[in-house]
Amino acid sequence: MPLLLCWVAGPAFAARVELTMDSTSVQMGESIGVTVSVVDGTPTAVPRISTPPELNVQYVQQVSSSYWVNGRSTRTVKYRYQLTPAAAGDFVLGPAMVEMGTEKAVTGVLEVEVGDRPKGEELPVKVEAGFFPEVAYEGQVVVYKYVLESKIPLLGSRWSLPQTTGLSSFETGKTGRDAYVKQRNGAETSVDATYVPLVATTASTKQEFAAPVVQVDLPSDRERPKGRIPDFFQVYETRHELFVGETSHLEVLPLPPPPKGFSGLVGDFSFEGKLSASKGEVGRSTQWTVTVLGDGSLEGFALPPWVSDKNVRAYDAAPEISGKTGEKYQVQGSYVRTMVPTRSGTLQIPPLTIVTFSPKKHKYVTHTLTVPALTVSGSDESATVSSFRTDEPTVEEAPDDISPVRASGEATWARWPGVIGWLSGLFSMVVGFVVALELRDFWRARRKVPVEVPKAPDVSNLPVDPVERWRRLDEALRWSMAGPRFVDRESSLQAVESSLAAKVRDLWRRLDEARFAGRLDEDLEASVLLFLRERR
Amino acid sequence: MKFLALSVLLAGCGGEISTGTELWDAGNVEGARQHWEQVADTGNPSPTLRYNLGNAWFRKGDIPRAIGWWRSAGLWSPRDADISHNLAFARSQLENLPPPVAPATGWTEFLSPGEMGAMGLLVAGGGTFGAVLTRRRKSFVFPWVFVAVFGVVLSMTALSGWNAQNEKPLAVVVDGVVGVRPDPMVDAAVGFELAAGTEVRIEARRDEFVLVETGEGKRGWIPEVAAMILLP
């Protein structure tokens, strides 16, 4: 039966806030509920609970309820959390800070007693953390290492790392990771180590950094209730445990006053130079590659500037830097200086002097990089390098004077932009006219009413009835002269020449006699059809 | 036909280049320069004449004026390799100058308004001719109409570029260092200075001052006489 209400805070104003815990004592490996209650208040954010590093409090949910008591309404908002201890001992939980708009309310604190895990239930998990080295100089790279060792299989882990004030990450300082299994006395232990390289930017006395906390997921031994819904979220298959590492310490010493020409490099470095060829040629490029190995950051470092020399031109390429982090940080930088001799002979390349600070020797060190002389052949004519990205740069002769004057050509030109305007305007008008005509035709076509064109009487398939047959031939005769207008006989005759008119009149007379007088004319139909064919 | 059109377009041309070149070849650089300058005063100098004048001023040691004439020649012949080379060479002789300013319309660095206009007229003319022809044949005219409209747009763009070259011309500071003032007044305090050879763009004119912008984007007023203004 959980113990309720350990401490009630006095109200700062109308709203009341409380911090309660399901139990004041808990054992390692267990979790208990913590509640922040707000009565007659409207929180604007989830309350924050001050927690020692040995306790982990995670927000779970929010519940609201309202009551009517003696005609007065009371509204309560409860925020539920889950507390999981990471170490045994007595701890203070709280206070919780509740924000309600511009006002804030603070609860009291709770005392929590965390008991050791029952005997025989100790978890075989171990957490370690620390800086390497623990004493460094300003600008030196240190490695923060945190390790999780486990004798049982883990399902997952999430780290909460301490704030590293006075240290900063850098671009080529990639986090390293090492996971392996070690065997001791026949028992296997999995080790998961992470290495974070950081630059000590600010000198300080011995500084303590908080312990890292890791939440690991372990296989659960809880029995899943029968008949329940499937365990989608694996509530009954995993359980969470918190483990706290140790606090770590780091002391950052200031650098002694730097000598003239200090490169800014802090660490133990070695330098090596190499020429791409022992013999050069005027106008041809020769690469001088300087390789830097060490345990410090190379960010911002560049080779000392080239001393101006009329016998050679030099160009520096962007450096290539790669870093690797383990127990120690290791870096390799490649700096290429391309040199183009402009005169033949023996080219003495001046040595490079680079001053670094060595943490091992606790003093500044001067590195001198000498290069053998370069024998240059070829003519002394000047050359211009148009590209030095490739191994064989393109070299072209560049005249050292302006191009000559031109002996011929027109001396003056007409300023003729007006021609462009006038001709463009002319073309625009013509095109506009064409478009207007097209639009006019388009609208006319749309507004035109379709006319049904009468068909010529069909004489290829004459009716059997004699009266209809003669009538069809009569119509065909008129059509052959007047076309679709199909006017009366006299009018249709006006459409043809007089020689034809007589012939047509004769045919009409014979037709009338056959139609209306019943006079047989065996040759009539053939005559009409012949006339029609001739007209067609 | 082609020659007829060219002769119409190039009205007023003269063959005065070779006379100056003869003086040049004889070692009389000043004589050649004076001759070419006189010819240039008679009309609109051709790119060849402007180019030769740039060479003459360079030989006389006046690099800012040489840059001015070459850049002026580039207004008509923007892709001329000799002009580009001479400009680059002359600029390399001057130190601590801001970068050359870009023209008001970017495309004029690659194509002159004349070339763009000629192209536009050809396209517009072809489109118009095609539209009229297809209209007479009672075919579909609108593809030709679109071609003609595109040509007219090109021509208008050319005119716009020409206008920009005249309204916001390039200029080169000549005859020594000039003080740049925030206002077009002699008694205004000098904000910064421009060395001879600085290539600027004129944004506005007021009285005897011009508002200039440098390749770095700095603006201010300088006396008009301190700059060689480059008109197409």
Interface residues (C-beta under 8 A of the other chain):
Chain A: P399 D401 I402 S403 P404 V405 R406 A407 S408 G409 E410 A411 T412 W413 A414 R415 W416 P417 V419 I420 G421 L423 S424 F427 S428 V430 V431 V434 V435 L437 E438
Chain B: L9 L10 A11 G12 C13 G14 G15 E16 I17 S18 G20 T21 W24 A32 W36 V39 A40 T42 G43 N44 P45 S46 P47 T48 L49 Y51 N52 N55 A56 F58 W76 D82 H85 N86 F89 A90 P113 G114 G117 A118 G120 L121 A124 G125 G127 T128 A131 V132 R135 V141 F142 V145 A148 V149 G151 V152 S155 M156 A158 L159 W162 P232
